[in-house]
């Protein structure tokens, strides 16, 4: 059975009745979704596969709580995001980035940003992403999540609110504050570079 052909309500009923084949089918259907979410919220010290397994353990142990009021994928997304957030909180270490910690290409990105207001040149695209990843590590797990969802996954405020369970106002405030923190950290690095 292909992923797109799964009858989710029937499969759920079979899973709840203890059908192991249905559990494997549901696992196969949901795995790409869970894997994508985990990859975008992966804590530094936890392996991708471990976090996927943690998410699926929570999904299957809490399946009785799913009432069908929202699509299964939304409910699974929320459980997975919360699993990632919990792990990020557990690993809550916020190192600071110093100019000396940057690689040659990342330093070139900062140098270009410090001296030029145009976009970073395409050949520095990978280094730009590395710098963004370093800046994201300085954020709290909730701030990192909102930046990932809104700016890297390009989700709307409404979609982020559904995934996280936060109000739309809270999503907007968190996104604004997270962007401000990242700008402040980048400005600090840029000051060191210009010296």
Order of alpha helices (4+ residues) and beta strands (2+ residues): alpha-alpha-alpha-alpha-alpha-alpha-alpha-alpha-alpha
